[in-house]
Amino acid sequence: MSPFMKFFNFLYDSLPPSSWFLVQRHNLASSSETDEVVRSGIIGELIYIWKETRIFVFIPILKFLVTMCLVMSFLLFIERVYMSVVVVIVKLLRRTPEKVHKWEAINDDDLELAHTNYPMVLIQIPMYNEKEVCQLSIGAACRLSWPLDRMIVQVLDDSTDPASKELVNAECDKWARKGINIMSEIRDNRIGYKAGALKAGMMHNYVKQCEFVAIFDADFQPDPDFLARTIPFLIHNREISLVQCRWKFVNANECLMTRMQEMSLNYHFLAEQESGSSIHAFFGFNGTAGVWRIAALNEAGGWKDRTTVEDMDLAVRACLHGWKFVYVHNVEVKNELPSTFKAYRFQQHRWSCGPANLWRKMTMEILQNKKVSAWKKLYLIYNFFFIRKIVVHIFTFVFYCLILPATVLFPELQVPKWATVYVPSTITLLNALATPRSLHLLVFWILFENVMSMHRTKATFIGLLEAGRVNEWVVTEKLGDTLKSKLIAKATTKLYTRFGQRINWRELVVGLYIFICGCYDFAYGGSYFYVYLFLQACAFFVAGVGYIGTFVPIG
């Protein structure tokens, strides 16, 4: 029994059981003595209520949560090992997409026949107030090695900032004078956000002559040979509707937060996308750095704005129509990671809330579909949505940030060693293998992911319940090279004015809870579990005061 409970048992056993019984005792010598005993009885009754509540309410609830977490831990472990085994087999057998699918370079020996050898490609660049990166993305798209008469660059500019509009117009005019067929399409509203812009872009008459559409977000910069390495998959394999490429992060070394993001996203591409492509010919479209067959896009119903993950929505609907996807790991597209904590939180809210909301909307549609096998339906509902988009967030926060610290105060909770040591260690190492250069940052990555799991869990429940900020869309802030040069000069003078605005009370509250549990374990515990608790509490405190990522000064 813990010292905590011994103390309360001592108080309880030394006091009368009921204040009501005490006030019925009429043989007390004086009113002052009566008051003292009544007060003692009230304390005893409160202790009695706490003991009963603890035994019959808190402990059963916590034991149930522990059991659920153990089940989720086992399911996550199986899923991670399964994906890793698939990737290892693919690598050992060297089953590259070029070997699995038919792939032949486009014959461009006769330039006069280029218009017959090369299909017409639409290149879409949706953007919203992206003045820091718009010139980079437009320039990279216009430099693609593709016949100029066989591609159309379409800039979908929803900007409301006059400076951003001017930069986009100037950049489009510059490339138009160089012979690039570039169109700047501007809407008078932002209905549907990115999905609305992409949908509106597909409605122009000149799009009808295009067979494929490549999509790049405003901070993405494809290499010149991007189309030459991806379009052949679509030309020679009529069943393939999407070719997705890997992201390469130009600012991964900017700060510790971007390094940890790189670790998580590298695992996503190496394990989740690679295994999904190799075994099921399906994965979630990342919304950028991919090429779609326009016929498949239209057959699936086009772009919809019913959730904040319009890319995933389209991918699932295309899959339900029988189309297949290919992920090409060796084709990289440079882009920028969010380097401010505020921007990263908004991004993670969208990436967690959207899939949960989409799962809620599409589960019955998947079950009732007649075009795909029961095996693929099971994969979509269980593996793709339930485990990777729902369970992983809830489990991480509830187990590592709530349940494990609570075992210090409630010694009746028994968590097996495999769930606290072996499973998380294996999952962490599998994730780290995707980014070997960051192995020394594993501890920081674990602590940071646990902090972010609180926001992801909150967003997941918002999506499942379709409440509050379910359709909130905040464009991820990009700093670009032009703004970064200004930060050094301003950061020292503006840092203190932003401190109050960086306070995140949720992180501070959870950090305080974990810290209290750590103090109790340090005073009365028989192990070194408090080391983890103090480290995790510090991670929450650091995030709570906003001392993470890049600081963007005001003005």
Secondary structure, DSSP 4 states (H G I P E B T S, - for coil): --HHHHHHHHHHHHS-S-HHHHHT-TT-S-HHHHHHHHHHHHHHHHHHHHHHHIIIIIHHHHHHHHHHHHHHHHHHHHHHHHHHHHHHHHHHTT--HHHHS-------S-GGGHHHHSPPEEEEEEESS-TTTHHHHHHHHHT-SS-GGGEEEEEEE----HHHHHHHHHHHHHHHHTT--EEEEE-SS-TTHHHHHHHHHTTSGGGGG-SEEEE--TT-EE-TTHHHHHHHHHHH-TTEEEEEEEEEETTTTSSHHHHHHHHHHHHIIIIIIHHIIIIIS-----SSSEEEEHHHHHHTT----SSS-HHHHHHHHHHHTT-EEEEEEEEEEEE----BHHHHHHHHHHHHHHHHHHHHHHHHHHHH-SSS-HHHHHIIIIIIIIIIIIIHHHHHHIIIIIIHHHHHH-TT----HIIIIIHHHHHHHHHHTT-GGGGGGHHHHHHHHHHHHHHHHHHHHHHHHT-TTTT---PPP--HHHHHHHHHHHHHHHTGGGTGGG--HHHHHHHHHHHHHHHHHHHH-SSSHHHHHHHHHHHHHHHHTT-SB------
